[in-house]
Amino acid sequence: MKKIKSFQELATLSNNSTNYKGKLPRYQQKSHKKDFIKQKDKLNSYQNMLYSRAVYGLSVYSDEEVKEMHWDKKRRIKRVNKRAQISINLLKQEKVNLLCDNLYTAVFPNSSLAKQILSLENSSTDPHVINTLDLKFLKIDKTCIIKEFIEKGVLPKNFYTLTNAT
């Protein structure tokens, strides 16, 4: 770590951009299906396929299938995947805000400052801020994600009634 020796160096640092420009913002977008723990559920194969395609995008398919796929279908899958990732990110932010609220009320039950922080956090979700915490750590399961997807329109409203024949 570099030590700052003068005010000029400090001014130079403060004028530089503080936005992170590395690969981390794309981390959640580039995950692969094999990286996640499989959860047991009561979904049929068609429902699992729709869910997987929304969460993992084109990585669900093999390279050959992607090459043979129509360009418009690829575009639709990418668009749904992007909306799904945004929904998951906002869900994670809401969960973190809820955990912080519980912490503030437990540690500072009578503090007016804590109450002001709580009122600010209730509406502070930003789709541009990437939450890199694990779903498992936040105790968000597949059913919670599916519920969020149905509310946001990523999955159809009749998702739980879909069958393979549909």
N, CA, C and O atoms as a DFTB+ gen file, in Angstrom:
664 C
 N C O
     1  1       0.846      -1.174       0.000
     2  2       0.000       0.000       0.000
     3  2       0.892       1.238       0.000
     4  3       1.870       1.315       0.743
     5  1       0.547       2.180      -0.824
     6  2       1.353       3.385      -0.989
     7  2       0.961       4.425       0.057
     8  3      -0.222       4.660       0.303
     9  1       1.986       5.052       0.678
    10  2       1.743       6.117       1.641
    11  2       1.658       7.442       0.903
    12  3       2.411       7.698      -0.037
    13  1       0.739       8.270       1.340
    14  2       0.582       9.601       0.761
    15  2       1.475      10.553       1.547
    16  3       1.371      10.655       2.769
    17  1       2.364      11.257       0.820
    18  2       3.356      12.105       1.479
    19  2       3.028      13.593       1.388
    20  3       3.603      14.397       2.121
    21  1       2.112      13.965       0.497
    22  2       1.822      15.391       0.364
    23  2       0.345      15.584       0.038
    24  3      -0.361      14.650      -0.342
    25  1      -0.095      16.835       0.203
    26  2      -1.470      17.166      -0.126
    27  2      -1.713      17.082      -1.631
    28  3      -2.832      16.814      -2.070
    29  1      -0.676      17.308      -2.408
    30  2      -0.803      17.222      -3.858
    31  2      -1.127      15.787      -4.284
    32  3      -1.961      15.574      -5.164
    33  1      -0.473      14.809      -3.667
    34  2      -0.780      13.408      -3.975
    35  2      -2.205      13.067      -3.552
    36  3      -2.902      12.330      -4.249
    37  1      -2.634      13.594      -2.425
    38  2      -3.993      13.374      -1.952
    39  2      -5.006      13.975      -2.925
    40  3      -6.025      13.356      -3.229
    41  1      -4.723      15.176      -3.408
    42  2      -5.610      15.826      -4.369
    43  2      -5.671      15.030      -5.669
    44  3      -6.733      14.900      -6.277
    45  1      -4.530      14.503      -6.086
    46  2      -4.490      13.691      -7.299
    47  2      -5.346      12.445      -7.130
    48  3      -6.094      12.069      -8.032
    49  1      -5.232      11.806      -5.965
    50  2      -6.038      10.615      -5.706
    51  2      -7.527      10.938      -5.664
    52  3      -8.349      10.179      -6.178
    53  1      -7.871      12.066      -5.049
    54  2      -9.289      12.407      -4.942
    55  2      -9.884      12.808      -6.292
    56  3     -11.090      12.670      -6.495
    57  1      -9.061      13.299      -7.211
    58  2      -9.558      13.658      -8.535
    59  2      -9.745      12.439      -9.432
    60  3     -10.529      12.474     -10.381
    61  1      -9.029      11.370      -9.133
    62  2      -9.173      10.147      -9.925
    63  2     -10.544       9.529      -9.687
    64  3     -11.169       9.748      -8.649
    65  1     -10.992       8.767     -10.648
    66  2     -12.283       8.110     -10.536
    67  2     -12.230       7.028      -9.456
    68  3     -11.254       6.284      -9.356
    69  1     -13.274       6.953      -8.664
    70  2     -13.339       5.927      -7.630
    71  2     -14.197       4.751      -8.060
    72  3     -14.409       3.824      -7.278
    73  1     -14.692       4.773      -9.287
    74  2     -15.511       3.670      -9.774
    75  2     -14.626       2.488     -10.130
    76  3     -13.582       2.642     -10.764
    77  1     -15.055       1.325      -9.719
    78  2     -14.320       0.097     -10.008
    79  2     -14.507      -0.261     -11.470
    80  3     -15.633      -0.268     -11.967
    81  1     -13.402      -0.562     -12.173
    82  2     -13.485      -0.848     -13.596
    83  2     -13.024      -2.261     -13.932
    84  3     -12.738      -2.559     -15.092
    85  1     -12.948      -3.126     -12.935
    86  2     -12.484      -4.494     -13.148
    87  2     -13.598      -5.404     -13.651
    88  3     -14.611      -4.938     -14.173
    89  1     -13.397      -6.700     -13.488
    90  2     -14.337      -7.701     -13.979
    91  2     -15.431      -8.045     -12.977
    92  3     -16.382      -8.737     -13.341
    93  1     -15.335      -7.592     -11.737
    94  2     -16.289      -7.960     -10.716
    95  2     -17.737      -7.589     -11.050
    96  3     -18.625      -8.382     -10.733
    97  1     -18.039      -6.435     -11.669
    98  2     -19.433      -6.135     -11.992
    99  2     -20.074      -7.155     -12.933
   100  3     -21.297      -7.297     -12.946
   101  1     -19.267      -7.862     -13.717
   102  2     -19.823      -8.861     -14.626
   103  2     -19.798     -10.253     -14.004
   104  3     -20.175     -11.227     -14.655
   105  1     -19.361     -10.357     -12.757
   106  2     -19.212     -11.649     -12.103
   107  2     -20.521     -12.422     -12.057
   108  3     -20.571     -13.595     -12.428
   109  1     -21.565     -11.769     -11.607
   110  2     -22.848     -12.446     -11.480
   111  2     -23.398     -12.807     -12.855
   112  3     -24.065     -13.832     -12.997
   113  1     -23.133     -11.995     -13.858
   114  2     -23.639     -12.243     -15.194
   115  2     -22.983     -13.457     -15.850
   116  3     -23.620     -14.127     -16.663
   117  1     -21.735     -13.753     -15.517
   118  2     -20.977     -14.775     -16.215
   119  2     -20.941     -16.117     -15.492
   120  3     -20.152     -16.990     -15.856
   121  1     -21.777     -16.294     -14.481
   122  2     -21.733     -17.549     -13.747
   123  2     -22.271     -18.684     -14.625
   124  3     -23.048     -18.455     -15.553
   125  1     -21.852     -19.879     -14.319
   126  2     -22.262     -21.046     -15.080
   127  2     -23.108     -21.949     -14.207
   128  3     -23.018     -21.919     -12.979
   129  1     -23.924     -22.745     -14.856
   130  2     -24.841     -23.608     -14.150
   131  2     -24.109     -24.578     -13.231
   132  3     -24.600     -24.879     -12.143
   133  1     -22.965     -25.065     -13.637
   134  2     -22.238     -26.054     -12.854
   135  2     -21.658     -25.485     -11.563
   136  3     -21.251     -26.252     -10.690
   137  1     -21.609     -24.164     -11.420
   138  2     -21.050     -23.543     -10.235
   139  2     -22.022     -23.518      -9.058
   140  3     -21.623     -23.201      -7.937
   141  1     -23.270     -23.842      -9.292
   142  2     -24.280     -23.714      -8.263
   143  2     -24.676     -25.082      -7.709
   144  3     -24.659     -26.085      -8.424
   145  1     -25.024     -25.105      -6.452
   146  2     -25.464     -26.334      -5.811
   147  2     -26.894     -26.619      -6.265
   148  3     -27.751     -25.735      -6.260
   149  1     -27.131     -27.855      -6.653
   150  2     -28.456     -28.233      -7.109
   151  2     -29.381     -28.375      -5.908
   152  3     -29.035     -29.041      -4.932
   153  1     -30.544     -27.760      -5.974
   154  2     -31.515     -27.843      -4.904
   155  2     -32.641     -28.766      -5.336
   156  3     -33.061     -28.735      -6.493
   157  1     -33.128     -29.579      -4.425
   158  2     -34.249     -30.459      -4.733
   159  2     -35.518     -29.627      -4.717
   160  3     -35.734     -28.818      -3.815
   161  1     -36.344     -29.831      -5.713
   162  2     -37.584     -29.079      -5.795
   163  2     -38.655     -29.948      -6.433
   164  3     -38.398     -31.085      -6.828
   165  1     -39.840     -29.407      -6.527
   166  2     -40.957     -30.149      -7.090
   167  2     -41.336     -29.612      -8.467
   168  3     -42.502     -29.666      -8.856
   169  1     -40.373     -29.105      -9.190
   170  2     -40.622     -28.586     -10.524
   171  2     -40.413     -29.689     -11.552
   172  3     -39.579     -30.575     -11.367
   173  1     -41.178     -29.625     -12.637
   174  2     -40.955     -30.599     -13.704
   175  2     -39.803     -30.127     -14.594
   176  3     -39.262     -29.040     -14.389
   177  1     -39.438     -30.929     -15.562
   178  2     -38.262     -30.623     -16.382
   179  2     -38.442     -29.335     -17.190
   180  3     -37.480     -28.588     -17.376
   181  1     -39.653     -29.065     -17.670
   182  2     -39.905     -27.843     -18.444
   183  2     -39.748     -26.605     -17.561
   184  3     -39.139     -25.618     -17.974
   185  1     -40.297     -26.658     -16.347
   186  2     -40.170     -25.536     -15.424
   187  2     -38.706     -25.317     -15.038
   188  3     -38.240     -24.180     -14.967
   189  1     -37.989     -26.409     -14.792
   190  2     -36.560     -26.291     -14.485
   191  2     -35.789     -25.687     -15.645
   192  3     -34.872     -24.894     -15.437
   193  1     -36.157     -26.058     -16.866
   194  2     -35.480     -25.516     -18.037
   195  2     -35.729     -24.006     -18.155
   196  3     -34.798     -23.250     -18.435
   197  1     -36.968     -23.565     -17.945
   198  2     -37.280     -22.134     -18.012
   199  2     -36.530     -21.358     -16.927
   200  3     -35.983     -20.285     -17.182
   201  1     -36.514     -21.911     -15.728
   202  2     -35.796     -21.268     -14.627
   203  2     -34.302     -21.192     -14.932
   204  3     -33.686     -20.137     -14.784
   205  1     -33.726     -22.306     -15.354
   206  2     -32.282     -22.348     -15.646
   207  2     -31.920     -21.393     -16.763
   208  3     -30.895     -20.715     -16.701
   209  1     -32.763     -21.339     -17.793
   210  2     -32.483     -20.449     -18.918
   211  2     -32.544     -18.988     -18.482
   212  3     -31.771     -18.160     -18.963
   213  1     -33.471     -18.669     -17.563
   214  2     -33.553     -17.294     -17.067
   215  2     -32.329     -16.949     -16.220
   216  3     -31.764     -15.864     -16.355
   217  1     -31.922     -17.867     -15.350
   218  2     -30.824     -17.575     -14.421
   219  2     -29.465     -17.649     -15.107
   220  3     -28.620     -16.776     -14.908
   221  1     -29.251     -18.693     -15.920
   222  2     -27.919     -18.940     -16.477
   223  2     -27.760     -18.497     -17.919
   224  3     -26.636     -18.457     -18.420
   225  1     -28.836     -18.164     -18.598
   226  2     -28.749     -17.671     -19.967
   227  2     -28.319     -18.738     -20.955
   228  3     -28.723     -19.896     -20.846
   229  1     -27.509     -18.353     -21.906
   230  2     -27.078     -19.256     -22.974
   231  2     -26.127     -20.339     -22.485
   232  3     -25.887     -21.308     -23.206
   233  1     -25.580     -20.203     -21.282
   234  2     -24.650     -21.214     -20.786
   235  2     -25.356     -22.532     -20.466
   236  3     -24.695     -23.537     -20.203
   237  1     -26.686     -22.536     -20.487
   238  2     -27.442     -23.776     -20.300
   239  2     -27.248     -24.689     -21.510
   240  3     -27.277     -25.913     -21.386
   241  1     -27.052     -24.088     -22.668
   242  2     -26.947     -24.838     -23.915
   243  2     -25.492     -25.142     -24.248
   244  3     -24.581     -24.445     -23.802
   245  1     -25.288     -26.184     -25.032
   246  2     -23.943     -26.504     -25.511
   247  2     -23.558     -25.510     -26.608
   248  3     -24.410     -24.800     -27.142
   249  1     -22.274     -25.470     -26.934
   250  2     -21.799     -24.554     -27.975
   251  2     -22.455     -24.856     -29.317
   252  3     -22.766     -23.937     -30.075
   253  1     -22.666     -26.127     -29.613
   254  2     -23.302     -26.516     -30.880
   255  2     -24.744     -26.025     -30.938
   256  3     -25.193     -25.520     -31.968
   257  1     -25.472     -26.174     -29.825
   258  2     -26.855     -25.718     -29.796
   259  2     -26.940     -24.203     -29.963
   260  3     -27.849     -23.698     -30.622
   261  1     -26.004     -23.487     -29.375
   262  2     -25.997     -22.022     -29.491
   263  2     -25.688     -21.613     -30.929
   264  3     -26.280     -20.661     -31.438
   265  1     -24.775     -22.314     -31.587
   266  2     -24.448     -21.991     -32.979
   267  2     -25.641     -22.211     -33.899
   268  3     -25.855     -21.438     -34.833
   269  1     -26.425     -23.267     -33.642
   270  2     -27.571     -23.587     -34.492
   271  2     -28.800     -22.758     -34.150
   272  3     -29.750     -22.719     -34.932
   273  1     -28.802     -22.100     -33.004
   274  2     -29.955     -21.344     -32.538
   275  2     -30.160     -20.080     -33.379
   276  3     -29.196     -19.438     -33.797
   277  1     -31.405     -19.739     -33.617
   278  2     -31.747     -18.520     -34.351
   279  2     -31.288     -17.297     -33.555
   280  3     -31.350     -17.288     -32.326
   281  1     -30.833     -16.275     -34.261
   282  2     -30.282     -15.081     -33.614
   283  2     -31.305     -14.398     -32.717
   284  3     -30.944     -13.841     -31.681
   285  1     -32.587     -14.435     -33.106
   286  2     -33.613     -13.767     -32.313
   287  2     -33.856     -14.503     -30.995
   288  3     -34.095     -13.876     -29.963
   289  1     -33.794     -15.832     -31.037
   290  2     -33.952     -16.605     -29.804
   291  2     -32.794     -16.330     -28.849
   292  3     -33.000     -16.208     -27.642
   293  1     -31.580     -16.231     -29.383
   294  2     -30.416     -15.905     -28.552
   295  2     -30.601     -14.540     -27.896
   296  3     -30.308     -14.358     -26.714
   297  1     -31.086     -13.595     -28.676
   298  2     -31.297     -12.233     -28.165
   299  2     -32.343     -12.235     -27.048
   300  3     -32.172     -11.559     -26.034
   301  1     -33.434     -13.001     -27.237
   302  2     -34.484     -13.076     -26.212
   303  2     -33.968     -13.728     -24.936
   304  3     -34.285     -13.280     -23.835
   305  1     -33.170     -14.788     -25.083
   306  2     -32.621     -15.466     -23.909
   307  2     -31.679     -14.532     -23.154
   308  3     -31.707     -14.486     -21.924
   309  1     -30.849     -13.792     -23.878
   310  2     -29.931     -12.843     -23.231
   311  2     -30.696     -11.750     -22.496
   312  3     -30.317     -11.342     -21.399
   313  1     -31.783     -11.279     -23.118
   314  2     -32.570     -10.213     -22.505
   315  2     -33.253     -10.698     -21.220
   316  3     -33.256      -9.994     -20.210
   317  1     -33.833     -11.908     -21.267
   318  2     -34.477     -12.472     -20.082
   319  2     -33.441     -12.715     -18.992
   320  3     -33.702     -12.454     -17.818
   321  1     -32.261     -13.217     -19.376
   322  2     -31.189     -13.466     -18.416
   323  2     -30.742     -12.177     -17.745
   324  3     -30.484     -12.159     -16.541
   325  1     -30.648     -11.111     -18.509
   326  2     -30.235      -9.821     -17.936
   327  2     -31.286      -9.328     -16.937
   328  3     -30.933      -8.860     -15.854
   329  1     -32.568      -9.428     -17.287
   330  2     -33.631      -9.029     -16.357
   331  2     -33.626      -9.897     -15.109
   332  3     -33.865      -9.408     -14.005
   333  1     -33.354     -11.192     -15.284
   334  2     -33.299     -12.111     -14.147
   335  2     -32.146     -11.749     -13.219
   336  3     -32.312     -11.757     -11.999
   337  1     -30.986     -11.433     -13.773
   338  2     -29.833     -11.068     -12.957
   339  2     -30.074      -9.772     -12.197
   340  3     -29.654      -9.631     -11.049
   341  1     -30.751      -8.827     -12.839
   342  2     -31.092      -7.570     -12.164
   343  2     -32.060      -7.847     -11.013
   344  3     -31.922      -7.278      -9.931
   345  1     -33.043      -8.725     -11.252
   346  2     -34.008      -9.068     -10.202
   347  2     -33.331      -9.756      -9.029
   348  3     -33.630      -9.454      -7.873
   349  1     -32.413     -10.683      -9.320
   350  2     -31.683     -11.377      -8.253
   351  2     -30.836     -10.377      -7.463
   352  3     -30.779     -10.435      -6.235
   353  1     -30.186      -9.469      -8.172
   354  2     -29.348      -8.476      -7.514
   355  2     -30.182      -7.589      -6.581
   356  3     -29.774      -7.323      -5.450
   357  1     -31.340      -7.136      -7.049
   358  2     -32.195      -6.290      -6.211
   359  2     -32.749      -7.072      -5.026
   360  3     -32.885      -6.531      -3.929
   361  1     -33.067      -8.342      -5.247
   362  2     -33.536      -9.197      -4.156
   363  2     -32.453      -9.341      -3.088
   364  3     -32.739      -9.290      -1.891
   365  1     -31.222      -9.521      -3.526
   366  2     -30.107      -9.628      -2.590
   367  2     -29.919      -8.318      -1.820
   368  3     -29.657      -8.340      -0.617
   369  1     -30.048      -7.188      -2.499
   370  2     -29.911      -5.889      -1.824
   371  2     -31.016      -5.701      -0.789
   372  3     -30.760      -5.207       0.309
   373  1     -32.246      -6.095      -1.135
   374  2     -33.356      -5.976      -0.184
   375  2     -33.113      -6.835       1.045
   376  3     -33.397      -6.423       2.170
   377  1     -32.586      -8.034       0.822
   378  2     -32.300      -8.940       1.937
   379  2     -31.200      -8.358       2.833
   380  3     -31.303      -8.427       4.058
   381  1     -30.157      -7.791       2.236
   382  2     -29.081      -7.170       3.017
   383  2     -29.633      -5.982       3.809
   384  3     -29.280      -5.797       4.974
   385  1     -30.488      -5.187       3.191
   386  2     -31.096      -4.059       3.897
   387  2     -31.920      -4.539       5.091
   388  3     -31.890      -3.926       6.158
   389  1     -32.648      -5.628       4.909
   390  2     -33.451      -6.187       5.996
   391  2     -32.554      -6.681       7.137
   392  3     -32.853      -6.456       8.309
   393  1     -31.463      -7.348       6.788
   394  2     -30.529      -7.815       7.810
   395  2     -29.893      -6.646       8.563
   396  3     -29.722      -6.703       9.780
   397  1     -29.545      -5.588       7.832
   398  2     -28.971      -4.395       8.481
   399  2     -29.995      -3.721       9.386
   400  3     -29.655      -3.260      10.475
   401  1     -31.246      -3.662       8.940
   402  2     -32.298      -3.075       9.770
   403  2     -32.437      -3.838      11.083
   404  3     -32.553      -3.239      12.153
   405  1     -32.426      -5.161      10.988
   406  2     -32.532      -5.983      12.208
   407  2     -31.345      -5.752      13.126
   408  3     -31.499      -5.708      14.346
   409  1     -30.168      -5.605      12.547
   410  2     -28.970      -5.345      13.343
   411  2     -29.059      -3.992      14.039
   412  3     -28.774      -3.886      15.232
   413  1     -29.452      -2.956      13.299
   414  2     -29.543      -1.614      13.887
   415  2     -30.564      -1.563      15.018
   416  3     -30.310      -0.946      16.052
   417  1     -31.701      -2.198      14.833
   418  2     -32.729      -2.166      15.879
   419  2     -32.310      -2.982      17.096
   420  3     -32.703      -2.662      18.218
   421  1     -31.513      -4.036      16.888
   422  2     -31.059      -4.849      18.026
   423  2     -29.952      -4.151      18.806
   424  3     -29.950      -4.171      20.037
   425  1     -29.009      -3.531      18.094
   426  2     -27.866      -2.910      18.754
   427  2     -28.217      -1.527      19.307
   428  3     -27.784      -1.163      20.400
   429  1     -28.999      -0.765      18.551
   430  2     -29.356       0.606      18.952
   431  2     -30.882       0.752      19.009
   432  3     -31.455       1.410      18.141
   433  1     -31.548       0.170      19.987
   434  2     -33.014       0.172      19.999
   435  2     -33.646       1.555      20.205
   436  3     -34.748       1.804      19.717
   437  1     -32.969       2.448      20.915
   438  2     -33.564       3.756      21.223
   439  2     -32.888       4.912      20.507
   440  3     -33.156       6.070      20.828
   441  1     -32.029       4.632      19.556
   442  2     -31.259       5.678      18.891
   443  2     -32.059       6.324      17.768
   444  3     -32.627       5.639      16.917
   445  1     -32.093       7.650      17.780
   446  2     -32.795       8.360      16.699
   447  2     -31.991       8.290      15.401
   448  3     -32.566       8.270      14.312
   449  1     -30.660       8.251      15.517
   450  2     -29.816       8.114      14.331
   451  2     -30.065       6.779      13.636
   452  3     -30.145       6.716      12.410
   453  1     -30.186       5.718      14.423
   454  2     -30.463       4.398      13.850
   455  2     -31.814       4.395      13.137
   456  3     -31.958       3.782      12.080
   457  1     -32.805       5.081      13.714
   458  2     -34.126       5.154      13.076
   459  2     -34.059       5.923      11.759
   460  3     -34.756       5.575      10.805
   461  1     -33.224       6.969      11.696
   462  2     -33.041       7.707      10.443
   463  2     -32.353       6.844       9.396
   464  3     -32.715       6.879       8.220
   465  1     -31.362       6.072       9.823
   466  2     -30.674       5.167       8.889
   467  2     -31.650       4.126       8.364
   468  3     -31.631       3.799       7.177
   469  1     -32.499       3.607       9.236
   470  2     -33.497       2.615       8.815
   471  2     -34.443       3.190       7.773
   472  3     -34.779       2.516       6.799
   473  1     -34.871       4.423       7.969
   474  2     -35.801       5.033       7.011
   475  2     -35.114       5.289       5.672
   476  3     -35.770       5.235       4.632
   477  1     -33.802       5.568       5.673
   478  2     -33.069       5.761       4.419
   479  2     -32.860       4.439       3.682
   480  3     -32.944       4.393       2.455
   481  1     -32.588       3.364       4.424
   482  2     -32.270       2.086       3.801
   483  2     -33.471       1.399       3.170
   484  3     -33.303       0.583       2.264
   485  1     -34.662       1.709       3.623
   486  2     -35.839       1.000       3.130
   487  2     -36.033       1.149       1.625
   488  3     -36.615       0.271       0.988
   489  1     -35.561       2.232       1.062
   490  2     -35.754       2.446      -0.373
   491  2     -34.435       2.494      -1.137
   492  3     -34.382       3.012      -2.252
   493  1     -33.378       1.959      -0.546
   494  2     -32.079       2.116      -1.190
   495  2     -31.619       0.842      -1.898
   496  3     -30.679       0.182      -1.457
   497  1     -32.280       0.511      -2.982
   498  2     -31.778      -0.541      -3.864
   499  2     -31.424       0.114      -5.187
   500  3     -32.175       0.939      -5.706
   501  1     -30.292      -0.256      -5.718
   502  2     -29.783       0.348      -6.937
   503  2     -29.373      -0.758      -7.900
   504  3     -28.504      -1.562      -7.562
   505  1     -29.971      -0.824      -9.092
   506  2     -29.614      -1.888     -10.041
   507  2     -28.187      -1.778     -10.564
   508  3     -27.668      -2.734     -11.140
   509  1     -27.547      -0.633     -10.374
   510  2     -26.178      -0.458     -10.864
   511  2     -25.137      -0.942      -9.860
   512  3     -23.968      -1.102     -10.210
   513  1     -25.551      -1.176      -8.612
   514  2     -24.641      -1.688      -7.595
   515  2     -24.787      -3.205      -7.579
   516  3     -25.878      -3.728      -7.354
   517  1     -23.681      -3.909      -7.820
   518  2     -23.714      -5.364      -7.882
   519  2     -23.441      -5.934      -6.494
   520  3     -22.400      -5.667      -5.894
   521  1     -24.388      -6.720      -5.995
   522  2     -24.248      -7.382      -4.709
   523  2     -23.595      -8.739      -4.960
   524  3     -24.173      -9.584      -5.643
   525  1     -22.410      -8.954      -4.422
   526  2     -21.659     -10.180      -4.699
   527  2     -21.794     -11.230      -3.602
   528  3     -21.091     -12.240      -3.632
   529  1     -22.676     -11.015      -2.642
   530  2     -22.891     -12.013      -1.604
   531  2     -23.592     -13.242      -2.184
   532  3     -24.389     -13.134      -3.116
   533  1     -23.286     -14.403      -1.624
   534  2     -23.891     -15.653      -2.086
   535  2     -25.359     -15.716      -1.689
   536  3     -25.759     -15.197      -0.647
   537  1     -26.150     -16.359      -2.535
   538  2     -27.555     -16.572      -2.217
   539  2     -27.686     -17.458      -0.983
   540  3     -28.575     -17.258      -0.156
   541  1     -26.796     -18.436      -0.868
   542  2     -26.820     -19.340       0.273
   543  2     -26.547     -18.585       1.567
   544  3     -27.191     -18.847       2.583
   545  1     -25.602     -17.654       1.542
   546  2     -25.278     -16.852       2.714
   547  2     -26.482     -16.002       3.139
   548  3     -26.742     -15.841       4.331
   549  1     -27.199     -15.471       2.175
   550  2     -28.371     -14.631       2.460
   551  2     -29.633     -15.452       2.707
   552  3     -30.692     -14.898       3.003
   553  1     -29.516     -16.780       2.583
   554  2     -30.636     -17.706       2.790
   555  2     -31.776     -17.421       1.818
   556  3     -32.947     -17.400       2.199
   557  1     -31.413     -17.203       0.561
   558  2     -32.389     -17.028      -0.508
   559  2     -32.407     -18.331      -1.294
   560  3     -31.384     -18.743      -1.841
   561  1     -33.564     -18.981      -1.354
   562  2     -33.641     -20.264      -2.048
   563  2     -34.340     -20.119      -3.400
   564  3     -34.771     -19.034      -3.791
   565  1     -34.433     -21.228      -4.083
   566  2     -34.966     -21.244      -5.447
   567  2     -36.426     -20.786      -5.498
   568  3     -36.817     -20.072      -6.422
   569  1     -37.229     -21.187      -4.518
   570  2     -38.639     -20.794      -4.520
   571  2     -38.792     -19.281      -4.346
   572  3     -39.686     -18.670      -4.930
   573  1     -37.920     -18.689      -3.545
   574  2     -37.949     -17.236      -3.353
   575  2     -37.585     -16.517      -4.652
   576  3     -38.193     -15.506      -5.003
   577  1     -36.598     -17.046      -5.352
   578  2     -36.183     -16.460      -6.625
   579  2     -37.295     -16.594      -7.663
   580  3     -37.573     -15.652      -8.404
   581  1     -37.930     -17.767      -7.716
   582  2     -39.021     -17.988      -8.672
   583  2     -40.170     -17.023      -8.382
   584  3     -40.753     -16.451      -9.303
   585  1     -40.491     -16.846      -7.116
   586  2     -41.557     -15.898      -6.741
   587  2     -41.217     -14.494      -7.225
   588  3     -42.074     -13.792      -7.762
   589  1     -39.971     -14.089      -7.032
   590  2     -39.517     -12.765      -7.485
   591  2     -39.593     -12.655      -9.007
   592  3     -40.022     -11.631      -9.539
   593  1     -39.177     -13.710      -9.704
   594  2     -39.227     -13.713     -11.169
   595  2     -40.657     -13.591     -11.681
   596  3     -40.908     -12.889     -12.661
   597  1     -41.587     -14.264     -11.030
   598  2     -42.990     -14.183     -11.448
   599  2     -43.523     -12.769     -11.215
   600  3     -44.237     -12.228     -12.059
   601  1     -43.177     -12.169     -10.069
   602  2     -43.616     -10.798      -9.781
   603  2     -43.042      -9.797     -10.776
   604  3     -43.732      -8.858     -11.173
   605  1     -41.790      -9.984     -11.182
   606  2     -41.121      -9.056     -12.098
   607  2     -41.398      -9.361     -13.566
   608  3     -40.991      -8.594     -14.438
   609  1     -42.080     -10.461     -13.855
   610  2     -42.407     -10.796     -15.238
   611  2     -41.301     -11.529     -15.985
   612  3     -41.361     -11.657     -17.208
   613  1     -40.293     -12.012     -15.267
   614  2     -39.223     -12.773     -15.909
   615  2     -39.741     -14.166     -16.273
   616  3     -39.431     -14.688     -17.344
   617  1     -40.522     -14.760     -15.387
   618  2     -41.193     -16.033     -15.644
   619  2     -42.691     -15.775     -15.751
   620  3     -43.195     -14.822     -15.157
   621  1     -43.407     -16.608     -16.497
   622  2     -44.849     -16.374     -16.662
   623  2     -45.619     -16.566     -15.357
   624  3     -45.179     -17.288     -14.462
   625  1     -46.770     -15.913     -15.265
   626  2     -47.588     -15.978     -14.057
   627  2     -48.102     -17.396     -13.797
   628  3     -48.341     -17.773     -12.650
   629  1     -48.269     -18.172     -14.857
   630  2     -48.751     -19.541     -14.705
   631  2     -47.591     -20.542     -14.644
   632  3     -47.752     -21.695     -15.046
   633  1     -46.446     -20.123     -14.156
   634  2     -45.230     -20.938     -14.147
   635  2     -45.436     -22.277     -13.440
   636  3     -44.978     -23.308     -13.934
   637  1     -46.114     -22.278     -12.298
   638  2     -46.277     -23.503     -11.540
   639  2     -47.273     -24.481     -12.172
   640  3     -47.319     -25.647     -11.780
   641  1     -48.065     -24.024     -13.137
   642  2     -49.010     -24.923     -13.801
   643  2     -48.509     -25.423     -15.138
   644  3     -49.173     -26.242     -15.773
   645  1     -47.343     -24.948     -15.588
   646  2     -46.807     -25.377     -16.872
   647  2     -46.370     -26.837     -16.822
   648  3     -45.858     -27.316     -15.810
   649  1     -46.584     -27.532     -17.938
   650  2     -46.143     -28.920     -18.051
   651  2     -45.287     -29.057     -19.305
   652  3     -45.147     -28.109     -20.078
   653  1     -44.720     -30.238     -19.500
   654  2     -43.873     -30.480     -20.663
   655  2     -44.637     -30.359     -21.966
   656  3     -44.057     -29.986     -22.986
   657  1     -45.938     -30.670     -21.956
   658  2     -46.745     -30.645     -23.175
   659  2     -47.093     -29.234     -23.602
   660  3     -47.531     -29.037     -24.736
   661  1     -46.917     -28.246     -22.742
   662  2     -47.333     -26.879     -23.047
   663  2     -46.446     -26.227     -24.053
   664  3     -46.668     -25.071     -24.415
